[in-house]
Amino acid sequence: MTIVAYSYQRFSSLDQIGGDSLTRQSTLAESYARDHELELDNRLTIRDLGVSGYRGQNAVHGELGHFLTAVRNGRIAPGSYLLIESLDRLSRSNILQAQNLLTELILAKINVVSLVDNRTYSEASLTADPLALIFALIVFIRANEESSLKSFRAKQAWIRKRDSAGTQVMTSRVPDWLIVCKATGQIVARSERAEVLSTIFQLALDGRSPFEIADHLNARGVCRWRGSQPWTRPTVSTLLRNRRVTGVLPLYIATHDNGETSRRPIKLLADYFPRLIEPEAFLKVQALASTRRRGGNAAKLNVFANMLFCAGCGAPVRHHSYGEYGRAILACDGARILHGCNASGFDYDAFEIITKKQLSRWIHDDLPWHQVSDPNQHVFRAVQELSDLQSSLSPRSPGGAKRRAGATFYAEVAKLEDQIDDLIFNEHGFNAKAVKLTSKLAAYLDEEIYENTVRVKCNMLLRQLGARLVVDFDTGWVGLSHNKGFERSWSMEENP
Ligand SMILES: [Zn+2]
């Protein structure tokens, strides 16, 4: 029976790939295998490229971890050889971990060979020469010190570089709107891009969404800085969040804990880049964006946000607060961004008034949500009663223990209610939950005062019911579909 040898080739960083490290290790492994009449298994060559041995990543996650697993579940036969250029390649993490790794391999009946000094570590060899274990330990200690020092030096060099920033350009990589002047080494703005940047921030300050800003730039034929694609919502919002526009250079430092690398900012270097946007304006834009992100903002402008689609091309239809004559319009993405659809736009306010009335009619006349079939009627009533009970039981009432008891009861009721909701349906497929949603929606749609919170709730309820509106800009027809298949359509010409 031939004994198999596996060669463990590791690179502490990708930089070494170009070097002769791989060739050297392969040659050493081949000649060792030849000399000792071992069969070198090249199929299972373990190359965890780029996984650094220092920080112990390769023991936990890397190929050596896989190797150990393969030994444990018998895929690698006991008595096999693991050929390593030098023991310090095994692991540069802390000494205990490195030693543990070696011990685990040996206990799994693997012969670990250090090729540079031709030492074999096995149960037999260590029993014969226990001092060899001390030797291995010394190798680990030295390797660990060496790489700590290397890591420390690299960090120091970067810190020095950072401290001298301001007097010299730290990196030739500058944001897209800037350029490093070859003659002087100064960072300067590209004037036409600086202009675009200021337009983008001005529009954002005016309350325009990144989507609308992208739209604005595309409509005016402004080219994107990279690639030939049109401006998009993500490209604009990334720019709006980039604090480098105020001239600041954020400095990061990489830290390593438990094999995890993370980057954290350590300071902001002011006036490193040319300041194109005033910090006050930048902060104002951030504040505006965070209110937008908190959600529901789209629905404040457009009650039908995220549920409108173009009948011509199927693309989403969106609200634009600056249509012709400064009026809000609804327009199809296909027409405004991709230019593949020739749908025109609708005046938003008129659309909202008509659609609201149509939806209200739909709920009251067409939708059989309140038509409860008899066997279930008492259950519906029970749900209603539970729901009322729930609202009367405020967990905010005073008294700690009482409040906690109240909260528990409240949660129990809610759970029970949910269970009932899931169980029952009326004959049209409306369960109690859908009935509640719909009755709320009906109340909102009929409300005269139409505050933002109501608009947001209305939008949420409509979407929960699966309502979709398809808008035909050519004929003025609007079609409503619903996830239970109750459809309705109307013309924008007739005002109910
Ligand atoms: Zn379209």
Residues whose N, C-alpha, C, O or C-beta is under 5 A from the ligand:
A	BS01	ZN	C310 G312 C313 G314 A315 C332 G334 A335 C341 A343
